[in-house]
Every structure is written in C-alpha cells, then in structure tokens.
Amino acid sequence: MRILAFILCLLVTPAAATDWTTGPAPSDDPTMQAATVVNGDGHTLYLWARHADARYQVFAELHLGRGEAFAGTPPTYRIDGGKTIDTKDIGDQGEELGALWAHVGKDAAFWLVWTSIQDSILPSDALHDWFAGKEIEIAYKAADGTSKTTTFSLTGSASALHDATGLDTRP
C-alpha cells in the first residue's frame, strides 16, 4: 500500500524542469528543429536556426506557460548575472535593415541571438555565452503589469542546438 501511495504522489507532483532536448521548432515548417528546454515555471525556451541568403541565424524563442501573457514589452535577458541584453534593441537593429529580428506577442517572444556567414560559433560570438554559461535569466513585463523573471539552465544547450541545426557549437 505504501508503494502505491508513493507512486500516486509522484504522479501528482508538479513537473520539474527538464534538460535540453531536440525536437520540432515552434514553426509551421514540420521539418524545422529546435533545441528546447522547459523550466520549473512551465515556460519553454527554444533555440532554432535559419539559413538563408548565405547567412546563418540563431533565434531564441520564449513561450510563457501556465496562462501567462506578455504586456507587449520585449523581454531582456542576461547570462550568469552578466550584461543585460534588451531584445527591443535587437528588434530596432533589425528594423534598420528591413529585417524582423525580434517580436513579442501575447504569450511568445523571439529575438535574434547570432548571425554569421559561417556555420561555426566562435568563442567571441554572443551565442557562445549561451553554451559556456550556466543559466539564463529572462525578465519581462506580464500582461497584469507586474515585472517577472524566469530562469533556464544552459547545460546541454550546445549539444541540443548542434543536433537540431548541424551548426558547429564546439569551437
């Protein structure tokens, strides 16, 4: 009876954060793959790549879980307590070039993390921090006006992105 009670407890406990995996990207293209991780808050973070016009690009995409929504303000992020990156600035830089490099919707936001003419991520590239770091902290304004922060482990992100995209993530 104790074993049955233990099993039932395991079934009703909240889901814990998972490791990075490779699977379908949040896209209407069924062949597109992404590196994906879900955190303990129920949010999902994707890294997916695009290759066009002789350029490689990697985008991050945050999907809020548990019925949460954005207030329409682009999120910010920082890795291991380092410099804060404002995804609004990324979007503005893209607009100057006529490109969509960032967007925030009701419950999902995406932004460009890296672009290059090579298929290798170098230690000097901003994307390298996503692989060398331990944790990314993303801050956003929720639809109810409150400021929120959520974190994701970065352990295993390089391998999952390599598996999803073929990019050389081992500089």
MARKOL-487731 format. One record per residue (C-alpha): residue in three letters; residue number from 0; x, y, z. Coordinates in nm, 4 decimals, always signed. Layout:
BEGIN
[ALA NUM [X Y Z]],
...
This chain:
BEGIN
[MET 0 [+0.0000 +0.0000 +0.0000]],
[ARG 1 [+0.2873 +0.2392 +0.0773]],
[ILE 2 [+0.4359 +0.1755 -0.2660]],
[LEU 3 [+0.1049 +0.2612 -0.4304]],
[ALA 4 [+0.0800 +0.5831 -0.2261]],
[PHE 5 [+0.4376 +0.6747 -0.3240]],
[ILE 6 [+0.3615 +0.6187 -0.6939]],
[LEU 7 [+0.0466 +0.8303 -0.6687]],
[CYS 8 [+0.2468 +1.1135 -0.5061]],
[LEU 9 [+0.4931 +1.1042 -0.7925]],
[LEU 10 [+0.2108 +1.1321 -1.0425]],
[VAL 11 [+0.0558 +1.4417 -0.8818]],
[THR 12 [+0.3712 +1.6409 -0.8031]],
[PRO 13 [+0.4416 +1.9380 -1.0294]],
[ALA 14 [+0.6680 +1.8769 -1.3237]],
[ALA 15 [+1.0275 +1.9729 -1.2647]],
[ALA 16 [+1.2471 +2.1458 -1.5172]],
[THR 17 [+1.3789 +1.9226 -1.7917]],
[ASP 18 [+1.7081 +1.9055 -1.9779]],
[TRP 19 [+1.7649 +2.0492 -2.3253]],
[THR 20 [+1.6235 +1.8290 -2.5978]],
[THR 21 [+1.5966 +1.8415 -2.9751]],
[GLY 22 [+1.2550 +1.8431 -3.1326]],
[PRO 23 [+1.0147 +2.0345 -3.3544]],
[ALA 24 [+1.0623 +2.4097 -3.3677]],
[PRO 25 [+0.7679 +2.6401 -3.2931]],
[SER 26 [+0.7033 +2.6795 -3.6642]],
[ASP 27 [+0.4572 +2.5771 -3.9305]],
[ASP 28 [+0.7515 +2.4089 -4.1088]],
[PRO 29 [+0.7339 +2.0442 -3.9932]],
[THR 30 [+1.0993 +1.9841 -4.0855]],
[MET 31 [+1.2379 +2.2663 -3.8697]],
[GLN 32 [+1.4080 +2.1507 -3.5492]],
[ALA 33 [+1.4983 +2.3384 -3.2306]],
[ALA 34 [+1.6883 +2.2945 -2.9087]],
[THR 35 [+1.4263 +2.3122 -2.6342]],
[VAL 36 [+1.4126 +2.3358 -2.2560]],
[VAL 37 [+1.1216 +2.3734 -2.0128]],
[ASN 38 [+1.1770 +2.5288 -1.6710]],
[GLY 39 [+1.0028 +2.4803 -1.3376]],
[ASP 40 [+0.7791 +2.7840 -1.4065]],
[GLY 41 [+0.6270 +2.5971 -1.7026]],
[HIS 42 [+0.7874 +2.8258 -1.9621]],
[THR 43 [+0.9605 +2.6879 -2.2728]],
[LEU 44 [+1.2746 +2.8286 -2.4336]],
[TYR 45 [+1.3686 +2.7335 -2.7890]],
[LEU 46 [+1.6843 +2.7929 -2.9925]],
[TRP 47 [+1.6288 +2.7474 -3.3649]],
[ALA 48 [+1.8313 +2.8304 -3.6720]],
[ARG 49 [+1.7608 +2.9793 -4.0092]],
[HIS 50 [+1.9934 +2.9589 -4.3090]],
[ALA 51 [+1.9150 +3.1902 -4.5987]],
[ASP 52 [+2.0873 +3.4430 -4.8208]],
[ALA 53 [+2.4319 +3.2954 -4.7341]],
[ARG 54 [+2.3781 +3.3758 -4.3632]],
[TYR 55 [+2.3183 +3.1597 -4.0600]],
[GLN 56 [+2.0973 +3.2957 -3.7843]],
[VAL 57 [+2.0002 +3.1553 -3.4460]],
[PHE 58 [+1.6913 +3.2843 -3.2697]],
[ALA 59 [+1.5745 +3.2373 -2.9123]],
[GLU 60 [+1.2019 +3.1998 -2.8577]],
[LEU 61 [+1.0315 +3.2135 -2.5185]],
[HIS 62 [+0.6825 +3.0690 -2.4765]],
[LEU 63 [+0.5150 +3.1557 -2.1487]],
[GLY 64 [+0.3304 +2.8751 -1.9775]],
[ARG 65 [+0.0511 +2.8438 -1.7235]],
[GLY 66 [-0.1721 +3.1011 -1.8925]],
[GLU 67 [+0.0749 +3.3882 -1.8529]],
[ALA 68 [+0.0981 +3.6652 -2.1130]],
[PHE 69 [+0.3321 +3.9482 -2.2081]],
[ALA 70 [+0.2322 +4.3146 -2.1696]],
[GLY 71 [+0.3694 +4.3858 -2.5186]],
[THR 72 [+0.7118 +4.4943 -2.3982]],
[PRO 73 [+1.0079 +4.2935 -2.5321]],
[PRO 74 [+1.1940 +4.0928 -2.2661]],
[THR 75 [+1.5526 +4.1390 -2.1507]],
[TYR 76 [+1.7977 +3.8654 -2.0625]],
[ARG 77 [+2.1355 +3.8070 -1.9053]],
[ILE 78 [+2.3594 +3.5068 -1.8683]],
[ASP 79 [+2.5231 +3.4223 -1.5363]],
[GLY 80 [+2.4449 +3.7677 -1.3966]],
[GLY 81 [+2.6331 +3.9419 -1.6796]],
[LYS 82 [+2.5347 +4.2291 -1.9046]],
[THR 83 [+2.1610 +4.2734 -1.9637]],
[ILE 84 [+2.0582 +4.2408 -2.3291]],
[ASP 85 [+1.7414 +4.4269 -2.4302]],
[THR 86 [+1.5648 +4.2417 -2.7102]],
[LYS 87 [+1.3951 +4.5697 -2.8103]],
[ASP 88 [+1.7397 +4.6938 -2.9207]],
[ILE 89 [+1.7808 +4.3776 -3.1300]],
[GLY 90 [+1.4447 +4.4407 -3.2929]],
[ASP 91 [+1.5352 +4.8036 -3.3632]],
[GLN 92 [+1.8633 +4.6975 -3.5284]],
[GLY 93 [+1.6736 +4.4541 -3.7485]],
[GLU 94 [+1.4197 +4.7211 -3.8470]],
[GLU 95 [+1.7052 +4.9454 -3.9643]],
[LEU 96 [+1.7964 +4.6681 -4.2087]],
[GLY 97 [+1.4384 +4.5846 -4.3025]],
[ALA 98 [+1.4516 +4.2553 -4.1103]],
[LEU 99 [+1.2380 +4.1104 -3.8339]],
[TRP 100 [+1.4921 +4.0280 -3.5634]],
[ALA 101 [+1.2621 +4.0399 -3.2610]],
[HIS 102 [+0.8932 +4.0290 -3.1812]],
[VAL 103 [+0.6727 +3.9971 -2.8754]],
[GLY 104 [+0.3219 +3.8561 -2.8986]],
[LYS 105 [+0.0599 +3.7570 -2.6448]],
[ASP 106 [+0.2421 +3.4615 -2.4900]],
[ALA 107 [+0.5546 +3.4205 -2.7055]],
[ALA 108 [+0.8537 +3.6364 -2.7903]],
[PHE 109 [+1.1519 +3.5743 -3.0160]],
[TRP 110 [+1.4783 +3.7526 -3.0871]],
[LEU 111 [+1.7959 +3.7074 -3.2889]],
[VAL 112 [+2.0866 +3.5799 -3.0824]],
[TRP 113 [+2.3506 +3.5276 -3.3523]],
[THR 114 [+2.4145 +3.5787 -3.7217]],
[SER 115 [+2.7166 +3.4828 -3.9303]],
[ILE 116 [+2.8284 +3.3794 -4.2777]],
[GLN 117 [+2.9986 +3.0771 -4.1166]],
[ASP 118 [+2.8332 +2.7699 -3.9666]],
[SER 119 [+3.0637 +2.7732 -3.6625]],
[ILE 120 [+3.0016 +2.9588 -3.3367]],
[LEU 121 [+3.3249 +3.1183 -3.2201]],
[PRO 122 [+3.4190 +3.1916 -2.8558]],
[SER 123 [+3.3950 +3.5649 -2.9374]],
[ASP 124 [+3.0335 +3.5307 -3.0630]],
[ALA 125 [+2.7422 +3.6342 -2.8389]],
[LEU 126 [+2.5836 +3.2912 -2.8877]],
[HIS 127 [+2.8867 +3.1253 -2.7307]],
[ASP 128 [+2.7767 +3.2639 -2.3911]],
[TRP 129 [+2.4611 +3.0536 -2.4248]],
[PHE 130 [+2.6869 +2.7450 -2.4279]],
[ALA 131 [+2.9601 +2.8499 -2.1850]],
[GLY 132 [+2.7170 +2.9899 -1.9267]],
[LYS 133 [+2.5248 +2.8024 -1.6626]],
[GLU 134 [+2.1967 +2.9937 -1.6522]],
[ILE 135 [+1.9977 +3.2494 -1.8475]],
[GLU 136 [+1.7668 +3.4872 -1.6640]],
[ILE 137 [+1.4855 +3.6422 -1.8688]],
[ALA 138 [+1.2920 +3.9421 -1.7360]],
[TYR 139 [+0.9595 +4.0503 -1.8809]],
[LYS 140 [+0.6537 +4.2577 -1.8046]],
[ALA 141 [+0.3424 +4.0442 -1.7643]],
[ALA 142 [+0.0018 +4.1429 -1.9016]],
[ASP 143 [-0.1097 +4.2365 -1.5477]],
[GLY 144 [+0.1703 +4.4973 -1.5351]],
[THR 145 [+0.3979 +4.3104 -1.2943]],
[SER 146 [+0.7654 +4.2570 -1.3666]],
[LYS 147 [+0.8628 +3.8912 -1.3712]],
[THR 148 [+1.1829 +3.6939 -1.4035]],
[THR 149 [+1.2322 +3.3336 -1.5076]],
[THR 150 [+1.5488 +3.1279 -1.5415]],
[PHE 151 [+1.6629 +2.8357 -1.7537]],
[SER 152 [+1.9655 +2.6109 -1.7224]],
[LEU 153 [+2.2021 +2.6336 -2.0178]],
[THR 154 [+2.3633 +2.2964 -1.9528]],
[GLY 155 [+2.3328 +2.0890 -2.2694]],
[SER 156 [+2.2172 +2.3749 -2.4934]],
[ALA 157 [+2.5151 +2.3487 -2.7312]],
[SER 158 [+2.4696 +1.9789 -2.7957]],
[ALA 159 [+2.0932 +2.0155 -2.8471]],
[LEU 160 [+2.1394 +2.3085 -3.0883]],
[HIS 161 [+2.4039 +2.1147 -3.2812]],
[ASP 162 [+2.1689 +1.8166 -3.3072]],
[ALA 163 [+1.8805 +2.0395 -3.4201]],
[THR 164 [+2.0686 +2.2526 -3.6729]],
[GLY 165 [+2.4041 +2.0977 -3.7585]],
[LEU 166 [+2.5815 +2.4187 -3.6572]],
[ASP 167 [+2.9272 +2.3701 -3.5135]],
[THR 168 [+2.8723 +2.4545 -3.1473]],
[ARG 169 [+3.2036 +2.3177 -3.0244]],
[PRO 170 [+3.4552 +2.5933 -3.1005]],
